[in-house]
Amino acid sequence: MKTPRIASAIGQIDDDLVAGAAKGKTENKKHWLKWGSLAACFAVIVIVGAVILPLLFRENAGPEGTDGRYKDFSIQAGDAGIVWPWEYQTIYEKYRDVEIDGMEYHGKGRAVSEAWIGESIGNYTVVGYDEVNNGKEYAAEFETYVLKDIDQSQFIAVKMADSYYVFQNDEYAPPNTLGELMDVVNLSEVVELQRFSEGDNSPDNKYFALSGDDYVWEVLSECRSAPFVEDQTWTVGDRNYLSFTVTSEALGVYKVALYVTEDGYLWTNAFNWQYLFNIGADAASRIIHYAKENSTEVAYEPYRNSVAGTIIEMTEEYIVVDDSILCRNPADGITYKVLLNDLRISRYVDYGIVQIGDIVQIFYEGEIDESSGNAIAGAISAVKATISDGDVLLPE
């Protein structure tokens, strides 16, 4: 069995991995405009220099209200890029590129429900590259579809293993106006503006849930002539603005951002590239005022659900994580039964990346099933972690 290659902060990065990761992908223009969802997929990637992510643990973590169960601490999770062997990749990680009518589409790595699927375009060859074996090319034929409320020139869906996955035309070709974007993507249908904060998306900020976004789209529909602004130096900076969280099945994005600034700009990274429009201060003011007057304060939501603790048991079907190390009283610890029912999590165990005794952070989708021993059926990744209690590192 071949070993996956891991690019870590303390190790060397193989040059052939960096080169191989670029194979089969047309070089993008204007890289300064390229923005992606931070967790759009778990594809074949190489991260040059692992990122150490400080993660503040919240008192409401866990399947039950904890109300002071945890002591004050932070988690640093080493996030290393892993290039998995071909046989240990999911089907949407394997097959990522397809050409239709001269347009090249790249898989977003996110599934979309059948409710968004329109008519069939036909069967097309989708290709993928095995980076562990020098970029060996694979190809398979899949049926492709249009997506409802989105023009085929922008996004399509590819059916693989009884699920549909979003593919995007990744060429840099921004619209001239906001109206042009609205003509190819029915924004009010595919994007729901629900949660927002005033300013950046940090845990210390206040968060709000919008009671409804119809008025926002009504205002934006009046801004069809708003010009696209191509400015590589633009940043939200110290402007006053609302930051909406955008998750869209049809666009294949998860918790990306849409800003409305007080001085009249609309910015989003929901299309992989920086899209910036000047909608004017009046329209922006109307949106901001409406949002503040028609929302309720809500709790902060982490980017992705996770549990942390020590692995105390490991079988072929599950691993058990005990979070006692995080508790003021270790006797209050909770154990989580992390099911290995998904290749995305089971491969971490198969390759010995996590083992009994390791302190880990498990990221998951869905809910924890308290009735089945705090079972987590939607685990998607596992990273080794370091726990710090104030300035003191807790023993691993």
Sequence and secondary structure as in RCSB ss.txt:
>XXXX:A:sequence
MKTPRIASAIGQIDDDLVAGAAKGKTENKKHWLKWGSLAACFAVIVIVGAVILPLLFRENAGPEGTDGRYKDFSI
QAGDAGIVWPWEYQTIYEKYRDVEIDGMEYHGKGRAVSEAWIGESIGNYTVVGYDEVNNGKEYAAEFETYVLKDI
DQSQFIAVKMADSYYVFQNDEYAPPNTLGELMDVVNLSEVVELQRFSEGDNSPDNKYFALSGDDYVWEVLSECRS
APFVEDQTWTVGDRNYLSFTVTSEALGVYKVALYVTEDGYLWTNAFNWQYLFNIGADAASRIIHYAKENSTEVAY
EPYRNSVAGTIIEMTEEYIVVDDSILCRNPADGITYKVLLNDLRISRYVDYGIVQIGDIVQIFYEGEIDESSGNA
IAGAISAVKATISDGDVLLPE
>XXXX:A:secstr
    EEE TTS   HHHHHHHTTTS   S GGGB   TTS   S   SS EEEEEE  TT SSS  TT B S EE
EEEE EEE  GGGS HHHH  EEEETTEEEEEEEEEE GGGEEEEEEEEEEEEEEGGGTTEEEEEEEEEEEETTB
 TTTEEEEEETTEEEEEEE S    SBHHHHHHHB HHHH    EEEESS  TTS EEEES  HHHHHHHHTTTT
 BB   TT   TT  EEEEEEEETTTTEEEEEEEEETTSEEEE TTSB EEEE  HHHHHHHHHHHHHSEEEE  
  SSEEEEEEEEEE SSEEEEE GGGBSSGGG  EEEEE  SHHHHHHHHTTSS TT EEEEEESS EEGGGTSE
ES EEEEEEEEEEETTEE   
